[in-house]
């Protein structure tokens, strides 16, 4: 029943230009890089942009510890990342500020990784002595997992709804997440950004064709 209630609650027109502006202007250290990309219709994997009558966001982290965060809202991807591990505290604070700006949205991810890592970041900064009281909402921040089972892969999920499609939106890592940390060490940031965007696009498709299709009223 919870999922049906959520599917009903996220419906309703929203002016995405407001939150887009907020996410662009969010306070961040100069070591935290930011890229905004508007996705063209041709780049979607046999789908359409997330509808502007649904107040939802897709989130995807890269790395352990996290060094990149991608967030997709409607047809726009916001990417925040660092180039050196020593700047991770600043990235974590940026992610917290971004989520505070967009906390009225319902967030979805493919796995529980993002939720678990978010809690780790909060506890880590707390131990480091950072003032994070304004971000206490993150301790209960819901990120809905759209996996069918714990061990379902993103490739498996994609083909389960699109078995005849060979188009995987050009993931440079061929869905091999184990390469992410190695590419980060080698400073191959473009490849990681491409991979992260690919994940977000497929997750947006899974949200529309699988999760929302099952629970909309």
Buried (B, 14 or more C-beta within 10 A) or exposed (E): EEEEEBBEEBBEEBEBEEBBEBBEEBEBEEBBBBEEBEBEEEBBBEBEBBBEEBBBBBBBBBBEBBBBBBBBBBBBBBBBBBEEEEBBBBBBBBBBBBBBBBBEBBBBBBBEBBBEBBBBBBEBBBEEEBEBEEBEEBEEBEBBBBBEEEEBEBBEBBEEBBEEEEEBBEBBBEBEBEBBBEBBEEEBBEBBBBBBBBBBBBBBBBBBBBBBEEBBE
